[in-house]
Amino acid sequence: MDVTGLEDLIEHINAKISAVKTIFQLKSLTSDNEKRQVLKKLNQDILVINEFLNKLEAQIFHQIETLKSLKDLEEIYGEDMKELVYLSEHIPAHMPKKCSRQSMEVIVQAEPKETKPEKKISKPWSNIKEMEFITMAEFEEIPGYMKGRLTYPQVNSVIQDFNKAVVGKYKIMQLPVKSLNNASRKLLQRFKDEELKTTKGLYFIVDADIKEFTQMKVDKKFHGMLNILRHCRRMREVRDGGLVRYIVL
């Protein structure tokens, strides 16, 4: 009999067991010769039942292994979903946004028109040097002991705040003194006092600038991030007069 499924196999075994029970009930009504034939048939049926029981055991074992594999896949899928949700909720602000089709059509339609190029009005602080963001390839090459549990978006988020402090500082330094209020003039004086001969022409900030222009805490975690930035050659430190200057490379 060709047993293709587990249910068919169980049904076939039950039929054989029922037949054996019937034979046992009828064997007392037969002669000795008939009893021998009955016992022979009974022995054959028992062998068949054993064979099907072995197949049933193999089927059950296979189903258990399949269920275990499905549970493992479910756990892996669940972890992947958690990572996708986290990434979707923590997309770095510096990531380029996808250009909409409508905006692309506007650009294509505007190309044939001959128009005089407009002069770009550059801001006085547009030439401020900012730190470049870490690429995914660079992030993957950072040693594990240095990264710890830090994620790729977290590292670039620190760079974003770092640049915010750099721009905030040098915007003040590039504006006319007469346009500054008292608070900005005090900051300007501090910036000048922090300058060194070795930092001339370089862009740098100090811990006070981080506190002044960003919401980032200057703590142990922040200094751990600085180790990563030094490793990726995004900055270097100059120490003088008890002050640490973080220079943008």
Residue, then its C-alpha position, 0 to 999 in steps of 0.5 A: m500500500d502506498v502511504t503518502g501522508l501521516e493520516d493515511l499511515i495512521e489509518h492503515i495501522n489502525a486497520k491492521i490492529s483491528a484485523v489482528k483483534t478480529i483474528f484473535q477473537l476467531k482463532s478458537l473456532t478453527s482447527d489446529n491446521e487453521k490455527r497455524q494459518v491464522l498464526k502465520k497470517l497474524n505474524q505477517d500482519i504484526l511485521v507489517i504493523n512494526e514496519f508502519l510504526n517505524k515509518l510513523e516514528a520517522q514521520i513524527f521525528h521529521q515533523i518535530e525537526t521541521l517545527k524546530s526549524l520554523k521556530d528558529l526562522e521565526e526568531i531570526y525574522g523577529e530580530d530582523m524586524k526589530e532592526l528594521v524598525y529601529l533603523s526606520e525610526h533612527i534614520p540619520a538626518h544627513m542621509p540624502k532623501k529620495c528625489s520625487r518623480q515630480s521634482m525630476e520631471v520639473i528639472v527635465q522640463a526646465e533644461p531646454k529653456e535658455t536662462k541666464p544662470e543666477k548668481k548664488i548668494s553665498k553665506p559668509w560662513s559657507n566655507i566653514k570646514e565640517m567633519e565628514f560623516i563616517t561611511m558604512a565601510e569605515f564603521e564596519e572596520i572599527p574594532g569591536y572593543m572600540k564600538g561596543r554597542l554603538t550603532y552606525p546612526q549614533v556615531n554619525s549623530v555625534i558628527q552632526d552635533f560636532n559640526k553644529a558646534v563648529v558652524g556655530k562658533y565660526k559663524i560668530m567669528q566671521l560676522p562683523v563685531k558691530s553686529l554681535n550682541n554682548a553674549s556673542r562678543k564674550l564668546l568671540q573673545r573666548f574663541k580668540d583666547e583659545e587660539l594657538k599658533t599651531t591652530k592658526g588656519l584650522y577649525f577646532i572646538v572645545d568642550a565648552d562649544i559642545k555645551e554652548f551650541t548643542q544638547m550633547k552631553v560631554d561625558k564618558k560616552f562622548h569621549g568614547m565617540l571621540n576615540i572612534l573619530r580619531h581612529c577614522r581620522r576625522m579629528r585630532e586633539v591639541r592639548d595646551g594650557g589645560l584645554v583640549r582642542y578638537i581639530v577637524l581633519 
